[in-house]
Structure formats: C-alpha cells, structure tokens
Amino acid sequence: MTTSEITATYRPTLLSIAYRMTGEIMVSEDIVQDVLLNWMNRSSEEIQDAKAYLAKSVMNSSLNHLAQVKRQREAYKGVWLPEPVLTSQHAVDARLDISYGFMLLLEKLSPLERAVFVLKESFDVTYPELAELFDTTETNSRQLYHRAKEKISGANRRFRLDPQQQQLLLDAFVKGSETGDLTSLIQLLKTDVMLYSDGGGKVPAAIKPLFGRAVVEQFLVAVDAKFGNQLSLKPALINGELALLFTQNDTQQLSTVMILGMDETGINGIYTIRNPDKLAHLQGNLTAKTRVE
C-alpha cells in the first residue's frame, strides 16, 4: 500500500482509538496527525508493519495525554462527559462503538485496562504484542483484557433504531419541546433512566447524575419551563445516537447537546453536554455546514 492509501485506510480507526481513549475530538485529531507525520518521516525499512506501528503510537500518545490531564479530570466540577461527535462530520470508524453509554463504561477502566481493551477489540492485537507494548508479561496482558471485559460485561451491546423509529422519536421530542408538552418524551423514559449533565462549572448543570423516571421528568419539565422559549432545537446524530442540538435564539450559539441513549424498551440514558469548551468544535462544524447550505 502507498502512503496515501495507508493514511486513508487507517486514519478513521486511529481517530476512533484516540477518541475512545481520551474522549476529546481535537486532541484525538492532533494525536493522529502527529503520529501519521512521524510515520511518514521514517523509512519503510524501519517500520515493517505500518498498521501495528500506527496503532501503538496512537495508544502511547493517548496514554501520555491521560497522564497529563489526570489531576484536571479529578478536579473537574460535576460530571465529566466526552466531547460529542457529529457522526456525519467526523471520519470515525463506524465499526467501533463510540456511543455515549459505552464511552462512560470505558471511563470505569484504568488507563492500562482501557488501552489493552481498545487495542484488542479494534485491531485484534495479540497478547504477546500487548505485553511488548506495555512492558508486561503475556499473562498479565491477558488478565488486563479479561478484567476490562468483566467490568463492562453485558453492556457492550448497541441497540439501533430503524429510520422510522428514529423519526417518530425525534418528532415527539421536537414537538414536545416546541409546545411545552413533554408527554410523548416522558412516556419513553424507563423507570431506571439516568441523566448526566456536564457544564464544567462554566454554565448551569446538574452536578450529580439524576436517577429514576420521576426525578428526570421533573428536571426536564423544569428546564423546559425556564429556558424553552429562549432556545431553538433540531435533531442530529451524535456519537451514532439520536440527539437534539439546542441553540440560543438571540445569538444562534449552540448551548446544549442532548443525547438519547436507548434500548428496546425506551430511553435509559440522557446525556446533556453544556460545557462551551466541549461544544466549540461542533459549533464550528455546524457553522460551516450552514454556510455551505
């Protein structure tokens, strides 16, 4: 394969690996770009397996980034959520799960468990290769992988709505928000639904996750009553899931992304990202798209 072919073939998966590790889009893009440039500057004789070299390099850079931001993440005010990805705008590998529910599960793993799991799942890296990469034994790399799988066991299952179901859900949500009648949406909430809200201490948000249909319903109704007439909304596909984008009527600034996590019986997770820093890249994509249209 030529350099351009290798870049085109592996870049989406490399970006997905970095994003699954860091939860940050611009950081992931920078990591992948730096790794690709470094690889291009090396001779082909130095690197016999480009795929393995690129994957390992992206993983090492991602681990270094996580070490650098460890204290910042620990001191983060409220719930820390990954940056939202407008699925149609970013070249992430569609085979890799970047749904919000799964991204939060990955947060439960240690950086090393997460690294081993992501490499094994995405590139089927062998245990001897993992042991060499992370300077450990083959037995330990095997244990790290199985430990990670146990921690997220039973939750690594995606549920995909068909297009008609997607449209019905979005219509109900949009109509409810425009009219103030959230009945259709609330009916879809499961009894054990969780709502996570990330404001980063910069804008109002629920500091802790909200649990249960009654609590989440009360929260949604209160927010809609207070801010509903100040916002416009439109549906989108974020992290491969149904979502709503809320913009300020007066400034047209994106203020909130609300992602709906679903299974066969209803909405089991709502993820609202309000931290302006995490919406900046998405605002840029939407502005560029509007100009083109």
Summary of the structure (lengths in Angstrom):
residues: 293
radius of gyration: 20.3
end to end distance: 36.4
largest distance: 65.0
contacts: 881
relative contact order: 0.12
helix: 54%
strand: 16%
